[in-house]
């Protein structure tokens, strides 16, 4: 399919917030009349929406960019546009490592992608000068409605805010996406209704810090009110909360997690570490004691809670004893779903100036140890689920002929958590009550409950 404006292929990298950026850009250019294609070959333009959070993510972004530039050199692609987090903060890397790119669009200027494509179409020549950098864009609250979604139809990510006001020493997000600003509540609800009308059954709530919502506009934390309203949207069966900041979780939010049936008893709360001295160097505002008290409160008041968290190992100054403190914390089963990142020494982060940098081989060894221990804890927990009943949301077909459907329980977010294989063929978006018949470690085998 061709139009006068041409065809555009998209590569979306990074976190769910970046994915929403991609979906809104796709929706914008489709509304303008561009053909969106999944085939890079013979596309008039390929847009690579980059992630610049860590060195590893920048390398992945550059790999995709250079693969597209190679296709351009072969004549299979006409133009390559780079968008997203790398453009605003790592322009010099793009200039050095990807000199054949035709245009750059920063994460805070993503609404102007169609202007860039129009200029490229009319110029007939390289247009790196189109790179946009609006100094006021970091204060914008973007409208994520009218998206062209990349996710399956039955679940969608819903962003409730932009930016971040925290000063974690390892993080560069405030410098990339700006200060925290809440999206207007009615706009959030309109977007949720739009997604529900398009077939969404599960809303996954994302932000840089979802629990900070409302502090800039209402002068109080009101994410629990937004979540309560989202649970009333017709057609929505599950609501899942991601990216809660441990010092911002309120009693009102805990009460809602405990009583609201549609709100999954699941909270993603990146803790980053458990050792108080490490948390202080990270500038997290929490301690071991405050963290344990919060977890105890959540466990005591929210029946069947699933707590997901992420951690950083090998942070500057982390001693062997502090790392073992983290390992013991994981062994004790405080966290149901855990991930870890080896520390990345980002020159734009405050932690870059800290003393006590740990050798790379030691960091990698600690990361491997963390993941091994975490795997053992998770496998043991999944084994205890055999014989239990779980509600499952079907995501699509599996590769197992005996259990041909794959989905997730309320305890599992897409892409990052465990999966469930179910007997029988069931359509994506179907909600089933199932019985766990076997654990495969990461995955569970289930049969529809009688």
C-alpha positions as CSV (number, residue, x, y, z in Angstrom):
1,X,0.0,0.0,0.0
2,X,1.4,3.4,-1.0
3,X,0.3,7.0,-0.6
4,X,1.7,10.3,-1.9
5,X,3.3,10.8,1.5
6,X,5.0,7.5,1.5
7,X,5.5,4.6,4.0
8,X,7.1,4.6,7.4
9,X,8.5,1.7,9.4
10,X,9.1,2.0,13.2
11,X,11.6,0.4,15.6
12,X,10.7,1.1,19.3
13,X,13.4,0.4,21.9
14,X,13.5,0.8,25.7
15,X,10.9,1.1,28.4
16,X,7.0,1.2,28.2
17,X,7.1,5.0,28.4
18,X,9.2,4.9,25.2
19,X,6.7,2.5,23.7
20,X,3.9,4.9,24.3
21,X,5.9,7.6,22.6
22,X,6.3,5.4,19.6
23,X,2.5,4.6,19.6
24,X,1.6,8.3,19.7
25,X,4.1,9.2,16.9
26,X,2.6,6.3,14.8
27,X,-0.9,7.5,15.5
28,X,0.1,11.1,14.5
29,X,1.8,10.2,11.2
30,X,-1.0,7.7,10.3
31,X,-3.6,10.4,10.8
32,X,-1.5,12.7,8.5
33,X,-1.8,10.0,5.7
34,X,1.5,8.1,5.9
35,X,1.4,4.3,5.5
36,X,2.8,2.5,8.6
37,X,4.5,-0.7,7.6
38,X,6.2,-3.5,9.6
39,X,8.5,-4.2,6.7
40,X,11.8,-2.2,6.8
41,X,12.7,-3.2,3.2
42,X,11.4,-0.7,0.7
43,X,10.1,1.7,3.4
44,X,10.5,5.3,2.5
45,X,11.5,6.1,6.1
46,X,12.5,4.0,9.1
47,X,12.2,5.7,12.5
48,X,14.3,4.3,15.3
49,X,12.9,5.5,18.7
50,X,16.0,5.1,20.9
51,X,16.7,4.5,24.6
52,X,19.5,6.4,26.2
53,X,19.2,5.3,29.8
54,X,22.2,3.1,30.1
55,X,25.3,2.4,28.1
56,X,23.9,-1.0,27.1
57,X,20.7,0.5,25.8
58,X,22.6,3.1,23.8
59,X,24.7,0.4,22.2
60,X,21.5,-1.5,21.3
61,X,20.1,1.7,19.8
62,X,23.2,2.3,17.7
63,X,23.2,-1.3,16.5
64,X,19.6,-0.9,15.1
65,X,20.4,2.5,13.6
66,X,23.5,1.2,11.8
67,X,21.5,-1.8,10.6
68,X,19.0,0.6,9.1
69,X,21.8,2.7,7.6
70,X,23.2,-0.4,5.9
71,X,19.8,-1.0,4.3
72,X,19.8,2.6,3.2
73,X,23.2,2.1,1.6
74,X,21.8,-0.9,-0.3
75,X,18.9,1.1,-1.5
76,X,16.3,-0.8,0.5
77,X,15.5,2.2,2.7
78,X,15.3,5.8,1.6
79,X,15.6,7.7,4.9
80,X,16.6,6.9,8.5
81,X,15.2,9.1,11.3
82,X,16.4,8.8,14.9
83,X,14.1,9.8,17.7
84,X,13.9,9.5,21.5
85,X,16.1,9.7,24.5
86,X,19.5,9.6,22.8
87,X,18.8,12.7,20.6
88,X,18.6,15.2,23.4
89,X,21.4,14.0,25.7
90,X,23.7,12.0,23.4
91,X,23.8,13.9,20.2
92,X,27.5,13.8,20.0
93,X,27.5,10.0,20.0
94,X,25.0,10.0,17.1
95,X,27.1,12.5,15.2
96,X,30.1,10.3,15.7
97,X,28.7,6.8,15.4
98,X,25.8,7.3,12.9
99,X,26.8,10.1,10.5
100,X,24.3,8.9,7.8
101,X,21.2,9.6,9.7
102,X,18.8,12.0,7.9
103,X,17.0,13.7,10.8
104,X,16.9,13.7,14.6
105,X,13.9,14.3,16.8
106,X,14.3,14.6,20.6
107,X,12.0,12.8,23.0
108,X,10.5,16.1,24.0
109,X,9.7,17.1,20.4
110,X,8.0,13.9,19.4
111,X,4.8,15.5,18.4
112,X,6.6,17.2,15.5
113,X,7.7,14.0,13.7
114,X,5.2,14.6,10.8
115,X,6.9,18.0,10.3
116,X,10.2,16.3,10.0
117,X,8.9,13.7,7.6
118,X,7.4,16.4,5.5
119,X,10.6,18.4,5.3
120,X,12.5,15.2,4.4
121,X,10.1,14.4,1.6
122,X,10.4,17.9,0.2
123,X,14.1,18.5,0.5
124,X,15.4,15.5,-1.4
125,X,18.7,15.7,0.5
126,X,20.2,14.9,3.9
127,X,18.4,16.9,6.5
128,X,20.3,16.5,9.8
129,X,19.7,20.2,10.4
130,X,16.1,19.3,11.1
131,X,17.1,18.1,14.5
132,X,14.6,19.7,16.8
133,X,15.4,21.0,20.3
134,X,12.6,23.0,21.9
135,X,13.8,24.5,25.3
136,X,10.2,24.6,26.6
137,X,9.3,21.0,25.6
138,X,10.4,19.5,28.9
139,X,7.5,21.3,30.6
140,X,4.9,19.8,28.3
141,X,2.2,17.3,29.3
142,X,1.7,15.2,26.2
143,X,-1.6,13.8,25.0
144,X,-1.3,10.1,24.4
145,X,-4.7,9.6,22.9
146,X,-5.3,8.5,19.3
147,X,-2.4,6.1,19.4
148,X,-1.6,3.4,16.9
149,X,-0.8,0.6,19.4
150,X,2.1,-1.8,19.2
151,X,0.9,-3.9,22.1
152,X,-1.7,-6.7,21.6
153,X,-5.2,-5.4,21.6
154,X,-6.2,-6.7,25.0
155,X,-3.6,-4.8,27.1
156,X,-2.2,-1.3,27.0
157,X,0.2,0.9,28.8
158,X,-1.3,4.1,30.2
159,X,1.0,6.9,31.2
160,X,-0.2,9.2,34.0
161,X,2.7,11.7,34.2
162,X,5.9,12.9,32.6
163,X,9.3,13.5,34.0
164,X,10.7,13.1,37.5
165,X,11.6,15.3,40.5
166,X,13.7,12.8,42.4
167,X,17.5,13.2,42.5
168,X,18.7,9.5,42.5
169,X,22.4,9.7,42.0
170,X,22.5,6.9,39.3
171,X,19.7,8.3,37.2
172,X,19.7,10.6,34.2
173,X,15.9,10.6,33.5
174,X,15.2,14.1,34.9
175,X,17.8,15.5,32.5
176,X,16.2,13.7,29.6
177,X,12.5,14.1,30.3
178,X,12.4,17.1,32.6
179,X,10.6,17.9,35.9
180,X,7.6,15.9,37.1
181,X,4.2,16.9,35.8
182,X,0.9,15.1,36.2
183,X,-1.3,14.5,33.2
184,X,-4.8,16.0,33.7
185,X,-7.1,13.4,35.3
186,X,-9.9,13.8,32.8
187,X,-7.4,13.3,29.9
188,X,-6.3,10.0,31.6
189,X,-9.8,8.8,31.8
190,X,-10.6,9.8,28.2
191,X,-7.6,7.8,27.1
192,X,-8.6,4.8,29.2
193,X,-12.1,4.9,27.7
194,X,-10.6,5.1,24.2
195,X,-8.3,2.1,24.9
196,X,-11.3,0.1,26.4
197,X,-13.4,0.8,23.3
198,X,-10.5,-0.6,21.3
199,X,-10.6,-3.9,23.1
200,X,-8.2,-3.3,26.1
201,X,-8.9,-5.5,29.1
202,X,-5.8,-4.7,31.1
203,X,-4.5,-1.2,31.8
204,X,-0.8,-1.1,32.9
205,X,-0.2,2.2,34.7
206,X,3.3,3.7,34.1
207,X,5.2,6.9,34.9
208,X,8.7,7.7,36.1
209,X,7.1,7.7,39.6
210,X,3.4,6.9,39.5
211,X,3.0,7.5,43.3
212,X,4.1,11.1,43.0
213,X,1.0,11.9,40.9
214,X,-0.9,15.0,42.0
215,X,1.8,16.6,44.1
216,X,2.5,19.2,41.4
217,X,-1.2,20.0,40.6
218,X,-3.3,19.0,43.7
219,X,-0.5,19.5,46.2
220,X,-1.2,16.0,47.5
221,X,-0.7,12.4,46.3
222,X,-3.8,11.4,44.4
223,X,-2.8,8.3,42.4
224,X,-5.2,6.2,44.4
225,X,-8.1,8.4,43.2
226,X,-7.0,8.1,39.6
227,X,-6.7,4.3,40.0
228,X,-10.2,4.1,41.6
229,X,-11.6,6.0,38.6
230,X,-9.8,3.8,36.1
231,X,-11.3,0.7,37.7
232,X,-14.8,2.1,36.9
233,X,-14.1,2.3,33.2
234,X,-16.4,-0.1,31.4
235,X,-14.6,-3.0,29.7
236,X,-11.5,-2.8,31.8
237,X,-11.0,-6.0,33.9
238,X,-7.5,-5.5,35.3
239,X,-5.5,-2.5,36.3
240,X,-1.8,-2.9,37.2
241,X,0.4,-0.4,38.9
242,X,4.0,0.0,37.9
243,X,6.9,2.3,39.0
244,X,5.9,3.1,42.6
245,X,8.5,5.0,44.6
246,X,9.0,3.4,48.1
247,X,9.0,6.7,49.9
248,X,5.7,7.9,48.2
249,X,3.4,4.9,48.9
250,X,0.5,6.1,51.0
251,X,-2.1,4.4,53.2
252,X,-4.8,5.5,50.8
253,X,-3.0,3.6,48.0
254,X,-2.5,0.5,50.2
255,X,-6.2,0.5,51.2
256,X,-7.3,0.7,47.5
257,X,-4.9,-2.2,46.6
258,X,-6.6,-4.2,49.4
259,X,-10.2,-3.6,48.5
260,X,-10.6,-2.9,44.7
261,X,-11.2,-6.1,42.9
262,X,-10.1,-4.8,39.4
263,X,-6.9,-3.4,40.8
264,X,-4.5,-6.3,40.8
265,X,-2.9,-6.9,44.2
266,X,0.4,-6.2,42.5
267,X,2.8,-3.3,42.8
268,X,6.0,-2.7,41.0
269,X,8.3,-0.8,43.4
270,X,12.0,-0.4,42.5
271,X,13.9,-0.6,45.8
272,X,17.4,-0.5,44.2
273,X,19.1,-1.9,47.3
274,X,18.4,-2.8,50.9
275,X,21.7,-1.7,52.6
276,X,21.2,1.7,54.2
277,X,24.7,3.1,53.3
278,X,24.2,2.1,49.7
279,X,20.7,3.7,49.6
280,X,22.2,6.9,51.0
281,X,24.8,7.0,48.3
282,X,22.0,6.4,45.8
283,X,20.1,9.3,47.3
284,X,16.9,7.2,47.5
285,X,15.6,8.7,50.7
286,X,14.9,5.3,52.2
287,X,16.7,3.0,54.6
288,X,16.6,-0.7,55.4
289,X,14.3,-0.2,58.3
290,X,11.8,2.0,56.4
291,X,11.8,-0.5,53.5
292,X,11.1,-3.4,55.8
293,X,8.3,-1.5,57.6
294,X,6.7,-0.7,54.3
295,X,6.9,-4.2,53.0
296,X,5.4,-5.5,56.3
297,X,2.6,-3.0,56.1
298,X,1.8,-4.0,52.4
299,X,1.9,-7.7,53.2
300,X,-0.4,-7.3,56.3
301,X,-3.0,-5.2,54.6
302,X,-3.1,-6.5,51.0
303,X,-4.2,-10.2,50.7
304,X,-2.2,-12.1,48.1
305,X,0.1,-9.2,47.3
306,X,2.7,-9.6,44.5
307,X,5.6,-7.3,45.1
308,X,7.9,-6.7,42.1
309,X,11.2,-4.8,42.4
310,X,14.5,-4.0,40.7
311,X,17.9,-3.6,42.2
312,X,21.4,-2.3,41.2
313,X,24.4,-4.4,42.1
314,X,28.0,-3.2,42.1
315,X,27.1,0.4,43.0
316,X,30.2,2.5,43.9
317,X,31.3,1.7,47.4
318,X,29.1,-1.4,47.7
319,X,31.1,-3.7,50.0
320,X,31.1,-7.5,50.1
321,X,29.0,-7.3,53.3
322,X,26.5,-4.9,51.8
323,X,26.1,-7.1,48.7
324,X,25.6,-10.2,51.0
325,X,23.0,-8.1,52.9
326,X,21.1,-7.7,49.6
327,X,21.4,-11.4,48.8
328,X,20.1,-12.4,52.2
329,X,17.1,-10.0,51.7
330,X,16.3,-11.8,48.4
331,X,16.7,-15.3,50.0
332,X,14.2,-14.3,52.7
333,X,11.5,-14.0,50.0
334,X,10.5,-10.4,50.6
335,X,10.2,-9.9,46.8
336,X,8.0,-12.0,44.6
337,X,9.3,-10.8,41.2
338,X,12.8,-9.3,41.1
339,X,15.3,-8.1,38.5
340,X,18.7,-6.6,38.8
341,X,21.0,-4.4,36.7
342,X,24.8,-4.3,37.0
343,X,25.8,-0.7,37.8
344,X,26.4,1.4,34.7
345,X,28.8,4.3,35.2
346,X,26.9,7.1,33.4
347,X,28.9,10.3,33.0
348,X,25.7,12.4,33.1
349,X,24.7,10.9,36.5
350,X,25.8,12.2,39.9
351,X,27.2,8.7,40.8
352,X,29.8,9.1,38.1
353,X,31.8,11.3,40.5
354,X,31.6,8.9,43.5
355,X,34.7,7.1,44.7
356,X,34.9,3.4,45.3
357,X,34.1,2.2,41.7
358,X,34.0,-1.6,41.6
359,X,35.9,-3.6,38.9
360,X,33.6,-4.7,36.0
361,X,34.3,-8.4,36.5
362,X,33.3,-8.1,40.2
363,X,30.1,-6.3,39.2
364,X,29.2,-8.9,36.7
365,X,29.9,-11.7,39.2
366,X,27.6,-10.1,41.7
367,X,24.9,-9.7,39.1
368,X,25.2,-13.4,38.2
369,X,25.0,-14.4,41.8
370,X,21.9,-12.2,42.4
371,X,20.1,-13.7,39.4
372,X,21.0,-17.3,40.5
373,X,19.6,-16.7,44.0
374,X,16.6,-14.9,42.7
375,X,15.8,-17.8,40.3
376,X,16.0,-20.3,43.2
377,X,13.5,-18.2,45.3
378,X,11.1,-17.8,42.3
379,X,11.2,-21.5,41.4
380,X,10.4,-22.5,45.0
381,X,7.5,-20.0,45.1
382,X,6.1,-21.3,41.8
383,X,6.3,-24.9,43.0
384,X,4.0,-24.0,46.0
385,X,1.4,-22.8,43.5
386,X,0.7,-26.3,42.2
387,X,-2.9,-27.2,43.0
388,X,-3.9,-23.5,43.5
389,X,-6.5,-21.7,41.4
390,X,-5.4,-18.6,39.3
391,X,-7.2,-16.2,37.1
392,X,-5.4,-16.0,33.8
393,X,-5.5,-13.4,31.0
394,X,-4.7,-15.2,27.7
395,X,-2.1,-13.4,25.6
396,X,-2.0,-15.7,22.6
397,X,-0.8,-19.1,21.4
398,X,2.1,-20.9,23.0
399,X,4.7,-23.2,21.4
400,X,3.5,-26.2,23.5
401,X,1.0,-28.4,21.6
402,X,-0.4,-29.9,24.9
403,X,-0.9,-26.4,26.4
404,X,-1.5,-24.3,23.3
405,X,-2.5,-21.0,25.0
406,X,-0.2,-18.6,26.8
407,X,-1.2,-16.0,29.3
408,X,-0.4,-14.4,32.6
409,X,-1.8,-14.4,36.1
410,X,-2.6,-11.3,38.1
411,X,0.9,-11.6,39.6
412,X,2.6,-11.2,36.2
413,X,3.1,-8.1,34.0
414,X,3.8,-8.7,30.3
415,X,7.4,-9.1,29.1
416,X,9.0,-9.0,32.5
417,X,7.3,-11.6,34.7
418,X,6.3,-15.3,34.5
419,X,3.9,-16.8,32.0
420,X,1.2,-19.4,32.2
421,X,0.6,-22.2,29.7
422,X,-3.1,-23.3,29.5
423,X,-4.7,-26.4,28.0
424,X,-7.1,-25.7,25.2
425,X,-7.1,-23.0,22.5
426,X,-8.4,-19.6,23.9
427,X,-8.6,-16.3,22.2
428,X,-6.3,-13.4,23.3
429,X,-8.0,-11.3,25.9
430,X,-10.0,-14.2,27.4
431,X,-10.1,-14.4,31.2
432,X,-10.0,-17.9,32.6
433,X,-10.1,-19.4,36.0
434,X,-7.4,-22.1,36.0
435,X,-5.9,-24.8,38.2
436,X,-2.1,-25.0,38.4
437,X,-1.0,-28.6,37.6
438,X,2.8,-28.2,37.3
439,X,5.6,-25.7,37.6
440,X,8.3,-25.5,35.0
441,X,10.3,-23.0,37.0
442,X,9.5,-19.7,35.3
443,X,6.3,-20.9,33.7
444,X,3.2,-22.6,35.1
445,X,1.1,-25.3,33.4
446,X,-2.6,-24.8,34.0
447,X,-5.9,-26.4,33.1
448,X,-9.2,-24.5,33.0
449,X,-10.9,-24.9,36.3
450,X,-14.1,-26.9,36.4
